């Protein structure tokens, strides 16, 4: 009786099964990595946007109450603030809120914004839809003083 050399069909099928299981695991790892990478990107953007608003407020201290009492979603553009002649501090605050809120809406899906003051400490909270991170809403809260 001769001894057969090489692989039998069952050995090849088992090797393919093991290889396909490994490839499926690798694909799942790649998908999870992309999802968390997008979530981390959005958190970075929230941090950048929070810093942007705090700096805008620091540059316009005469109109801080306009930022606190204003509605970011309904703030209007003031094109006169973009000219050499300038505008009032309150108009500049509304222009800042308009520009900033537009940037927030572009970077963070379904974003909600709140700004409050307790004593001397301002609190800026950004909430956005973060289904990539596995939770319905993520948030970023920044406390600062002017």
C-alpha positions in Angstrom: 0.0 0.0 0.0 1.4 3.4 -1.0 1.4 6.4 1.4 -0.2 9.4 -0.2 1.8 12.6 -0.1 0.2 16.0 0.0 -3.0 17.4 1.5 -6.3 15.9 1.6 -9.5 17.8 0.8 -10.5 17.9 4.5 -7.2 19.4 5.5 -7.6 22.2 3.0 -11.1 22.9 4.1 -10.1 23.1 7.7 -7.2 25.4 6.8 -9.6 27.7 4.9 -12.0 27.8 7.8 -9.3 28.8 10.2 -8.0 31.5 7.7 -11.4 32.9 7.1 -12.1 33.2 10.9 -8.8 35.1 11.3 -9.7 37.4 8.4 -13.2 38.1 9.8 -11.6 39.0 13.1 -9.2 41.3 11.4 -12.0 43.1 9.5 -14.0 43.5 12.8 -10.9 45.0 14.4 -10.5 47.5 11.5 -14.1 48.6 11.7 -13.9 49.1 15.4 -10.7 51.1 15.0 -12.3 53.4 12.4 -15.4 54.0 14.6 -13.3 55.0 17.6 -11.0 57.1 15.4 -14.1 59.2 14.3 -15.2 59.6 17.8 -11.8 60.8 18.9 -11.8 63.3 16.0 -15.1 64.7 17.1 -13.8 65.1 20.7 -10.8 66.9 19.4 -13.0 69.2 17.3 -15.2 69.9 20.4 -12.1 70.9 22.4 -10.9 73.1 19.5 -14.3 74.8 19.2 -14.5 75.3 23.0 -11.2 77.1 22.9 -12.3 79.2 20.0 -15.3 80.5 21.8 -13.4 81.2 25.0 -10.9 83.3 23.0 -13.6 85.2 21.2 -15.1 86.1 24.6 -11.8 87.1 26.0 -11.3 89.4 23.0 -14.6 91.1 23.5 -15.0 91.6 27.3 -17.4 94.5 26.9 -20.1 92.2 25.5 -19.8 89.1 27.6 -23.4 89.3 28.7 -24.4 89.1 25.0 -22.7 85.7 24.8 -24.5 84.5 27.9 -27.9 85.9 27.1 -27.8 85.2 23.3 -29.2 82.2 21.5 -26.4 80.7 19.4 -28.8 78.9 17.0 -30.6 82.2 16.1 -27.6 84.5 16.1 -27.4 86.5 12.9 -24.6 87.6 10.8 -23.3 91.2 11.0 -21.3 91.9 7.9 -20.3 95.4 9.1 -18.1 93.6 11.7 -16.0 92.3 8.9 -15.2 95.8 7.5 -12.5 98.3 8.5 -15.1 100.6 10.1 -16.1 97.9 12.6 -19.2 97.5 14.7 -20.4 97.6 18.3 -19.2 95.0 20.9 -22.7 93.5 21.0 -22.9 93.2 17.2 -19.4 91.6 17.3 -20.6 89.1 19.9 -23.5 88.1 17.8 -21.2 87.8 14.7 -18.9 85.6 16.8 -21.8 83.4 18.0 -23.1 83.1 14.4 -19.7 82.1 13.0 -18.9 79.8 15.9 -22.3 78.1 15.8 -21.9 77.5 12.1 -18.5 75.8 12.7 -20.0 73.7 15.5 -22.8 72.5 13.2 -20.3 71.6 10.5 -18.0 69.6 12.8 -20.4 68.0 15.3 -23.5 66.3 14.2 -26.8 67.4 15.9 -24.8 69.6 18.3 -26.4 71.4 21.2 -24.7 74.3 23.0 -25.1 75.8 26.4 -23.2 78.6 28.1 -23.7 79.5 31.8 -22.0 81.5 34.5 -21.7 80.6 38.2 -19.8 83.2 40.2 -16.7 83.9 38.2 -16.6 80.6 36.3 -18.2 80.1 32.9 -19.3 76.7 31.8 -19.6 75.8 28.1 -21.2 72.4 27.3 -21.3 70.9 23.8 -23.4 67.8 23.2 -23.4 66.0 19.9 -24.6 62.7 18.3 -21.7 60.3 18.6 -23.1 57.0 17.3 -19.5 56.1 16.1 -18.5 55.8 19.8 -21.3 53.5 20.7 -23.3 56.1 22.7 -26.2 58.2 21.4 -24.7 61.5 22.7 -21.3 62.6 23.8 -20.5 65.8 25.5 -17.6 68.1 26.3 -17.7 70.5 29.2 -15.2 73.3 29.6 -15.0 75.6 32.7 -13.1 78.8 32.3 -12.7 82.3 33.6 -12.2 85.5 31.7 
